[in-house]
Amino acid sequence: MSEKTFVAVAKTADVPAGGKIVVEVEGTSIVLCNTKDRIFAVRNLCSHAYETLECGRVRNGWISCPVHGARFDLETGQPMNPPATMPIDTFEVRIAGDTIEVAV
């Protein structure tokens, strides 16, 4: 198994509590979400309708798809309600000083 590579993607100030931003890492669109005193990183793609999640609501550790309302756990990527049945991709996050890094 190869060693994870962490890539600096944003500053912690870029993602205030309750906020989210979209970053691109090696051609993959990723949403960074700040909720539950943590930064989470998920692929910017709903597993149900393949719509982007960047306009979805973020609350208490989940993000919702703005099209059909499917919610996903930001830590595991697991769907929390229909119509989604498949998980979304999640990425490991670490904070180095004031820099947010995502594992790719």
C-alpha positions as CSV (number, residue, x, y, z in Angstrom):
1,M,0.0,0.0,0.0
2,S,1.4,3.4,-1.0
3,E,2.0,6.2,1.5
4,K,-0.7,8.8,1.6
5,T,0.3,12.2,0.1
6,F,-1.2,15.2,1.8
7,V,-1.8,18.3,-0.3
8,A,-2.3,21.8,1.1
9,V,-5.7,23.0,-0.2
10,A,-6.8,26.0,1.9
11,K,-6.3,28.0,5.1
12,T,-8.4,27.3,8.1
13,A,-9.7,30.9,7.9
14,D,-11.1,30.0,4.5
15,V,-13.7,27.6,6.0
16,P,-15.4,29.2,9.0
17,A,-17.6,27.2,11.4
18,G,-20.7,26.1,9.5
19,G,-19.1,27.0,6.2
20,K,-17.8,25.1,3.1
21,I,-15.6,25.8,0.1
22,V,-14.8,23.8,-3.0
23,V,-11.2,23.0,-3.8
24,E,-9.6,21.0,-6.6
25,V,-7.0,18.3,-5.9
26,E,-5.4,16.5,-8.8
27,G,-8.5,17.0,-11.0
28,T,-11.0,16.0,-8.3
29,S,-13.5,18.6,-7.0
30,I,-13.7,18.3,-3.2
31,V,-15.9,20.1,-0.7
32,L,-14.3,21.1,2.6
33,C,-16.9,21.5,5.3
34,N,-16.5,22.9,8.8
35,T,-19.0,21.3,11.2
36,K,-18.8,19.7,14.7
37,D,-15.5,21.6,15.3
38,R,-13.8,19.7,12.5
39,I,-12.9,20.1,8.8
40,F,-14.3,17.3,6.6
41,A,-13.5,16.6,2.9
42,V,-15.8,14.8,0.5
43,R,-16.0,14.5,-3.2
44,N,-18.2,17.2,-4.7
45,L,-20.6,14.6,-6.2
46,C,-23.8,13.1,-5.0
47,S,-23.8,9.3,-5.4
48,H,-27.5,9.3,-6.3
49,A,-27.9,11.8,-9.1
50,Y,-24.3,12.8,-9.7
51,E,-25.1,16.4,-8.9
52,T,-22.5,18.6,-7.2
53,L,-22.9,18.9,-3.4
54,E,-21.3,22.4,-3.1
55,C,-24.7,24.1,-2.8
56,G,-26.0,21.6,-0.3
57,R,-26.7,22.4,3.4
58,V,-24.1,21.4,6.0
59,R,-25.4,20.6,9.5
60,N,-24.2,18.5,12.5
61,G,-21.7,16.4,10.5
62,W,-23.7,15.9,7.3
63,I,-24.1,17.5,3.9
64,S,-27.3,17.3,1.8
65,C,-27.6,17.1,-1.9
66,P,-29.4,20.3,-3.1
67,V,-31.3,18.3,-5.8
68,H,-33.1,15.5,-4.0
69,G,-32.3,16.1,-0.4
70,A,-30.2,13.0,0.2
71,R,-27.9,13.5,3.3
72,F,-24.5,12.0,3.7
73,D,-22.4,11.5,6.9
74,L,-19.3,13.7,6.3
75,E,-17.0,11.3,8.3
76,T,-18.0,8.0,6.6
77,G,-19.7,9.2,3.4
78,Q,-22.6,6.9,4.1
79,P,-26.1,7.9,3.0
80,M,-28.4,8.9,5.8
81,N,-31.7,8.9,3.9
82,P,-33.2,8.1,0.5
83,P,-33.0,8.5,-2.4
84,A,-29.3,7.9,-2.0
85,T,-28.1,4.3,-1.3
86,M,-24.4,4.5,-2.2
87,P,-21.8,6.3,-0.1
88,I,-19.8,9.4,-1.3
89,D,-16.0,9.5,-1.3
90,T,-14.4,11.0,1.8
91,F,-10.8,12.2,2.2
92,E,-8.6,12.2,5.2
93,V,-7.9,15.8,6.5
94,R,-5.1,17.1,8.6
95,I,-4.4,20.6,9.9
96,A,-0.8,21.8,9.8
97,G,-0.7,25.2,11.5
98,D,-3.3,27.2,9.7
99,T,-3.2,25.1,6.6
100,I,-5.8,22.4,5.6
101,E,-4.3,19.4,4.0
102,V,-6.2,16.6,2.2
103,A,-4.9,13.1,1.6
104,V,-4.9,12.0,-2.0
